[in-house]
Amino acid sequence: MPIDAFVTGAVETALNQLVKDDVDSQRRLSRLRGKVISVILNEFGKTLYFIFSQQIDVLAVYEGDVDCQLALNLTALPELRQQANVTQLIKADKLSLEGDLQLAQHFSSLLSGLKPDIEEKLSHYSGDVIAHTVVSGVKSSGQFIQQRLLKRQRNLAQTLTEEWKLFPQPLEIAYFADQVDDLRSDVACFEARLNQLLER
């Protein structure tokens, strides 16, 4: 249980600090006041309860009724920050929703507005130049790693399809599908002719 208290406390503190720093987020929070949303993280089987008032309370256990229940994987969490993605996530079975869809969209809107200015926070401790250098370095490193991962993924796909021949290439799949369609139409024609001959 101590780990749950640590996680909920960290999430609660971070969210409230971000809301406090942004006037628009405070306005978005007012639309959720008095509501309770539960978020189930499928990978962990854990539920976080978000209780909205003048601030956001995050609990691991809640005895009352919830206004909206969301169940999703951690990989879908970044997409939840885009309000327009809520219905797309539901259609793609990446998000399960019980309750008020509009409430889920308000929650998504609140999350999308929470954009921490890490450089600004870091500059209080280290100065503007060092903060800018560190944040720029982390961003460029992240982009470099992402590009390397995409390149590795492309290389692996190419190796599996062309060198090891484990998976067929897209043109081979299309050709096979065309052959299946031709065979299906030939069988249908043969069946029709056979039925005509049997009727005579």
VOPAGU-2260 file (C-alpha; in pm, 1 decimal, decimal comma):
REM VOPAGU-2260
SITE   aa  ch    i         X         Y         Z
SITE  MET   A    0       0,0       0,0       0,0
SITE  PRO   A    1     283,7     250,1      59,9
SITE  ILE   A    2     373,2     238,5    -311,4
SITE  ASP   A    3      11,8     327,8    -401,7
SITE  ALA   A    4      21,9     622,9    -163,1
SITE  PHE   A    5     353,2     736,2    -312,3
SITE  VAL   A    6     223,2     714,7    -671,5
SITE  THR   A    7    -106,7     890,0    -598,6
SITE  GLY   A    8      71,6    1158,0    -396,2
SITE  ALA   A    9     322,7    1222,8    -674,6
SITE  VAL   A   10      51,1    1240,1    -942,6
SITE  GLU   A   11    -167,2    1464,6    -725,5
SITE  THR   A   12     118,0    1703,8    -641,5
SITE  ALA   A   13     232,1    1727,7   -1003,9
SITE  LEU   A   14    -119,0    1787,9   -1139,6
SITE  ASN   A   15    -205,7    2051,3    -880,2
SITE  GLN   A   16     122,0    2234,2    -936,9
SITE  LEU   A   17      64,8    2239,8   -1313,2
SITE  VAL   A   18    -295,3    2360,1   -1270,2
SITE  LYS   A   19    -184,5    2631,8   -1026,4
SITE  ASP   A   20      70,7    2765,8   -1277,2
SITE  ASP   A   21    -181,7    2800,6   -1563,0
SITE  VAL   A   22    -497,8    3016,7   -1561,9
SITE  ASP   A   23    -656,8    2823,5   -1851,9
SITE  SER   A   24    -610,2    2495,6   -1663,9
SITE  GLN   A   25    -786,1    2646,0   -1362,0
SITE  ARG   A   26   -1080,8    2730,9   -1587,9
SITE  ARG   A   27   -1082,9    2376,1   -1727,8
SITE  LEU   A   28   -1071,0    2238,1   -1373,2
SITE  SER   A   29   -1382,8    2436,9   -1280,3
SITE  ARG   A   30   -1582,3    2237,6   -1542,0
SITE  LEU   A   31   -1493,3    1917,1   -1355,5
SITE  ARG   A   32   -1566,0    2046,1   -1003,6
SITE  GLY   A   33   -1767,3    1800,5    -795,2
SITE  LYS   A   34   -1700,9    1507,5   -1030,8
SITE  VAL   A   35   -1512,6    1181,3    -975,5
SITE  ILE   A   36   -1333,0     997,7   -1256,0
SITE  SER   A   37   -1168,2     659,3   -1217,8
SITE  VAL   A   38    -885,7     555,7   -1449,8
SITE  ILE   A   39    -796,0     186,3   -1465,6
SITE  LEU   A   40    -444,5     113,7   -1590,9
SITE  ASN   A   41    -483,6    -224,7   -1758,5
SITE  GLU   A   42    -117,2    -330,6   -1738,7
SITE  PHE   A   43    -107,1    -296,6   -1360,8
SITE  GLY   A   44    -470,2    -369,1   -1277,3
SITE  LYS   A   45    -462,4     -50,5   -1067,9
SITE  THR   A   46    -727,0     218,0   -1045,5
SITE  LEU   A   47    -663,3     585,4    -980,2
SITE  TYR   A   48    -955,1     800,3    -865,9
SITE  PHE   A   49    -949,0    1168,4    -960,4
SITE  ILE   A   50   -1172,1    1379,9    -738,0
SITE  PHE   A   51   -1216,8    1736,5    -859,7
SITE  SER   A   52   -1285,5    2033,8    -633,1
SITE  GLN   A   53   -1076,9    2350,4    -592,9
SITE  GLN   A   54    -788,4    2113,9    -660,7
SITE  ILE   A   55    -738,8    1757,1    -781,8
SITE  ASP   A   56    -727,2    1475,2    -527,9
SITE  VAL   A   57    -587,0    1144,1    -649,1
SITE  LEU   A   58    -670,2     830,6    -451,2
SITE  ALA   A   59    -596,6     459,4    -490,9
SITE  VAL   A   60    -914,9     361,0    -303,8
SITE  TYR   A   61   -1254,6     532,6    -322,2
SITE  GLU   A   62   -1578,8     404,3    -171,1
SITE  GLY   A   63   -1831,8     630,7    -347,5
SITE  ASP   A   64   -1982,1     631,8    -695,2
SITE  VAL   A   65   -1782,6     757,8    -993,0
SITE  ASP   A   66   -1924,1     978,1   -1267,2
SITE  CYS   A   67   -1700,3     833,8   -1537,3
SITE  GLN   A   68   -1477,7     526,5   -1556,8
SITE  LEU   A   69   -1194,0     495,1   -1806,4
SITE  ALA   A   70    -989,9     179,2   -1866,7
SITE  LEU   A   71    -683,7     202,1   -2088,1
SITE  ASN   A   72    -326,8      90,7   -2144,0
SITE  LEU   A   73     -36,9     318,4   -2057,1
SITE  THR   A   74      48,2     345,3   -2427,3
SITE  ALA   A   75    -288,1     518,2   -2488,4
SITE  LEU   A   76    -234,4     769,5   -2208,7
SITE  PRO   A   77     -48,6    1028,4   -2424,2
SITE  GLU   A   78    -327,5    1009,5   -2683,3
SITE  LEU   A   79    -582,8    1086,6   -2412,2
SITE  ARG   A   80    -430,7    1433,8   -2389,9
SITE  GLN   A   81    -594,1    1518,0   -2724,2
SITE  GLN   A   82    -965,6    1576,3   -2667,3
SITE  ALA   A   83   -1051,3    1471,6   -3023,4
SITE  ASN   A   84    -881,8    1134,5   -2969,2
SITE  VAL   A   85   -1124,6    1015,8   -2699,5
SITE  THR   A   86   -1386,9     885,0   -2943,2
SITE  GLN   A   87   -1116,6     745,9   -3175,4
SITE  LEU   A   88    -957,6     557,5   -2885,8
SITE  ILE   A   89   -1298,0     410,0   -2794,7
SITE  LYS   A   90   -1361,7     301,0   -3154,8
SITE  ALA   A   91   -1013,5     144,8   -3174,2
SITE  ASP   A   92   -1076,4     -48,0   -2848,4
SITE  LYS   A   93    -782,0     126,9   -2684,0
SITE  LEU   A   94   -1011,7     294,1   -2431,8
SITE  SER   A   95   -1311,0     156,6   -2245,2
SITE  LEU   A   96   -1550,7     419,7   -2113,0
SITE  GLU   A   97   -1844,7     389,2   -1878,3
SITE  GLY   A   98   -2035,6     701,1   -1789,7
SITE  ASP   A   99   -2039,2    1052,1   -1928,2
SITE  LEU   A  100   -1843,0    1092,9   -2254,3
SITE  GLN   A  101   -1845,0    1471,4   -2219,2
SITE  LEU   A  102   -1686,5    1439,2   -1875,6
SITE  ALA   A  103   -1409,7    1224,6   -2026,4
SITE  GLN   A  104   -1356,2    1491,7   -2290,9
SITE  HIS   A  105   -1334,0    1763,6   -2022,9
SITE  PHE   A  106   -1076,2    1548,7   -1841,2
SITE  SER   A  107    -883,0    1507,6   -2166,5
SITE  SER   A  108    -901,8    1883,4   -2222,6
SITE  LEU   A  109    -760,7    1944,3   -1873,8
SITE  LEU   A  110    -472,0    1703,6   -1940,0
SITE  SER   A  111    -396,2    1859,4   -2279,1
SITE  GLY   A  112    -361,1    2201,9   -2119,8
SITE  LEU   A  113    -106,9    2081,8   -1864,7
SITE  LYS   A  114     221,4    2158,6   -2033,0
SITE  PRO   A  115     500,3    2193,4   -1781,6
SITE  ASP   A  116     766,7    2449,8   -1859,9
SITE  ILE   A  117    1060,6    2244,6   -1739,0
SITE  GLU   A  118    1311,5    2498,8   -1860,1
SITE  GLU   A  119    1148,2    2771,8   -1651,6
SITE  LYS   A  120    1138,6    2553,5   -1338,8
SITE  LEU   A  121    1498,4    2442,8   -1383,4
SITE  SER   A  122    1616,3    2801,0   -1435,5
SITE  HIS   A  123    1516,7    2884,8   -1074,8
SITE  TYR   A  124    1782,6    2642,3    -952,5
SITE  SER   A  125    2054,6    2660,5   -1217,2
SITE  GLY   A  126    2011,6    2983,1   -1413,8
SITE  ASP   A  127    1872,5    3048,9   -1761,2
SITE  VAL   A  128    2174,0    2943,0   -1967,9
SITE  ILE   A  129    2227,6    2607,3   -1798,1
SITE  ALA   A  130    1852,9    2532,1   -1797,1
SITE  HIS   A  131    1825,6    2607,4   -2169,6
SITE  THR   A  132    2134,7    2397,8   -2246,7
SITE  VAL   A  133    2010,2    2099,6   -2044,6
SITE  VAL   A  134    1656,8    2106,9   -2188,7
SITE  SER   A  135    1784,5    2150,4   -2545,2
SITE  GLY   A  136    2029,1    1864,4   -2494,9
SITE  VAL   A  137    1758,1    1634,0   -2361,5
SITE  LYS   A  138    1525,0    1721,4   -2651,3
SITE  SER   A  139    1792,0    1661,1   -2915,1
SITE  SER   A  140    1894,0    1335,3   -2744,8
SITE  GLY   A  141    1530,9    1222,3   -2743,2
SITE  GLN   A  142    1494,6    1301,6   -3112,7
SITE  PHE   A  143    1819,9    1118,9   -3189,5
SITE  ILE   A  144    1705,9     809,6   -2996,7
SITE  GLN   A  145    1366,3     815,6   -3166,6
SITE  GLN   A  146    1527,7     838,5   -3511,1
SITE  ARG   A  147    1762,4     550,5   -3426,9
SITE  LEU   A  148    1471,2     336,5   -3306,9
SITE  LEU   A  149    1273,5     405,5   -3625,6
SITE  LYS   A  150    1578,8     317,3   -3834,7
SITE  ARG   A  151    1627,8      -6,0   -3639,1
SITE  GLN   A  152    1261,7     -91,2   -3686,9
SITE  ARG   A  153    1284,8     -35,4   -4063,5
SITE  ASN   A  154    1604,4    -241,1   -4081,6
SITE  LEU   A  155    1447,3    -527,3   -3888,4
SITE  ALA   A  156    1139,4    -525,3   -4112,7
SITE  GLN   A  157    1363,3    -527,7   -4419,4
SITE  THR   A  158    1574,4    -812,2   -4279,3
SITE  LEU   A  159    1268,6   -1022,9   -4196,4
SITE  THR   A  160    1105,0    -977,5   -4537,1
SITE  GLU   A  161    1398,6    -963,9   -4777,6
SITE  GLU   A  162    1693,6   -1146,7   -4624,0
SITE  TRP   A  163    1542,4   -1411,4   -4399,0
SITE  LYS   A  164    1220,5   -1442,6   -4604,7
SITE  LEU   A  165    1019,8   -1496,5   -4284,9
SITE  PHE   A  166     741,6   -1262,5   -4391,3
SITE  PRO   A  167     610,6   -1203,4   -4741,8
SITE  GLN   A  168     657,9    -865,9   -4902,4
SITE  PRO   A  169     349,3    -644,9   -4959,3
SITE  LEU   A  170     346,8    -716,8   -5335,9
SITE  GLU   A  171     355,6   -1091,3   -5269,2
SITE  ILE   A  172      57,1   -1057,8   -5035,0
SITE  ALA   A  173    -135,2    -854,6   -5295,5
SITE  TYR   A  174     -53,5   -1109,0   -5569,1
SITE  PHE   A  175    -166,8   -1397,3   -5345,5
SITE  ALA   A  176    -491,7   -1212,6   -5264,8
SITE  ASP   A  177    -554,3   -1161,1   -5638,7
SITE  GLN   A  178    -495,9   -1531,4   -5703,3
SITE  VAL   A  179    -743,0   -1623,6   -5427,6
SITE  ASP   A  180   -1003,8   -1389,5   -5579,6
SITE  ASP   A  181    -949,6   -1544,9   -5925,4
SITE  LEU   A  182    -983,5   -1893,5   -5782,0
SITE  ARG   A  183   -1300,3   -1793,6   -5597,0
SITE  SER   A  184   -1460,8   -1658,4   -5915,4
SITE  ASP   A  185   -1352,0   -1969,8   -6114,1
SITE  VAL   A  186   -1510,7   -2195,5   -5849,9
SITE  ALA   A  187   -1831,3   -1988,6   -5861,1
SITE  CYS   A  188   -1845,8   -2019,0   -6242,4
SITE  PHE   A  189   -1777,6   -2392,4   -6226,3
SITE  GLU   A  190   -2049,0   -2436,2   -5962,9
SITE  ALA   A  191   -2298,1   -2245,1   -6176,2
SITE  ARG   A  192   -2217,8   -2457,4   -6484,0
SITE  LEU   A  193   -2239,6   -2777,1   -6279,5
SITE  ASN   A  194   -2583,4   -2676,4   -6148,1
SITE  GLN   A  195   -2700,5   -2606,2   -6506,0
SITE  LEU   A  196   -2582,3   -2950,3   -6618,8
SITE  LEU   A  197   -2752,2   -3122,4   -6325,4
SITE  GLU   A  198   -3081,1   -2946,3   -6398,4
SITE  ARG   A  199   -3094,5   -3081,9   -6755,4
